[in-house]
Amino acid sequence: MRKKYLDEESLFAHIWQHCDEDGLWDGDTTTLAAAFKVPEGEAEDLLGKLCDRGLIQRVGNATYIITRWPERDEPNEQELQWWEFTRLSK
């Protein structure tokens, strides 16, 4: 089985692309380990780093929310995309 490259940006992109319209992602380390073909411990470490940086927050056993999710009804705010990862960290 070939391992995909997994870093914080790849992980955040995956969560961003697989969350619902409110920024909620129903997933956990098992989901990420399967998607990236990596050990669960590696996925858990990176999820922890994203939480520590304030990009995501755990809201249940297997649910995370993107903390700086762009609101669709804020006309003055420029809509963010997942690749603006570094801008979200500020």
C-alpha positions in Angstrom: 0.0 0.0 0.0 1.4 3.4 -1.0 1.5 6.1 1.6 0.3 9.6 0.7 2.2 12.6 2.0 0.5 14.1 5.0 1.3 17.4 6.5 -0.8 20.1 8.3 -1.8 21.8 5.1 -2.8 18.6 3.4 -4.9 17.6 6.4 -6.5 21.0 6.7 -7.3 20.9 2.9 -8.9 17.5 3.3 -11.1 18.7 6.2 -12.0 21.9 4.4 -13.1 20.0 1.3 -15.1 17.3 3.2 -16.9 19.5 5.7 -20.5 20.7 5.4 -21.7 24.2 4.6 -21.3 25.2 8.2 -17.7 24.1 8.5 -18.4 20.9 10.4 -16.4 17.8 9.5 -17.6 14.4 10.7 -14.4 12.5 10.9 -11.6 11.4 13.2 -8.1 9.9 13.1 -9.4 6.6 11.6 -11.0 8.5 8.7 -7.8 10.4 8.1 -5.5 7.4 8.4 -7.6 5.6 5.8 -7.7 8.6 3.5 -4.0 9.2 3.6 -2.9 5.6 4.3 -0.9 6.6 7.4 -0.9 5.4 11.0 -3.6 6.8 13.2 -1.0 8.2 15.6 0.4 10.4 12.8 -3.1 11.7 11.9 -3.9 12.3 15.6 -0.7 14.3 16.0 -1.5 16.6 13.1 -5.1 17.0 14.2 -3.8 18.1 17.6 -1.5 20.6 15.9 -4.3 22.1 13.9 -6.4 22.4 17.1 -3.4 24.0 18.9 -3.1 26.6 16.1 -6.8 27.4 16.4 -7.7 26.3 12.9 -10.1 23.6 14.0 -11.8 22.7 17.2 -13.1 19.3 18.4 -16.9 19.4 19.1 -17.7 15.7 19.7 -16.2 12.3 19.6 -15.7 12.4 15.8 -16.6 15.9 14.8 -14.5 19.0 14.2 -15.4 22.5 13.2 -13.2 24.9 11.2 -13.0 27.8 13.6 -12.5 30.6 11.0 -15.1 29.4 8.5 -16.2 32.2 6.1 -19.8 33.2 6.7 -21.7 33.4 3.4 -23.7 36.4 4.5 -20.9 38.8 5.3 -20.6 40.9 2.1 -17.5 42.8 3.3 -15.5 39.7 4.1 -13.5 38.1 1.3 -14.3 34.5 1.1 -11.4 32.3 2.1 -10.2 29.2 0.4 -8.4 26.2 2.0 -5.1 27.1 0.3 -5.1 30.4 2.3 -3.9 28.2 5.1 -1.2 30.5 6.4 -3.6 33.5 6.4 -6.0 31.5 8.6 -3.3 31.0 11.2 -2.9 34.7 11.9 
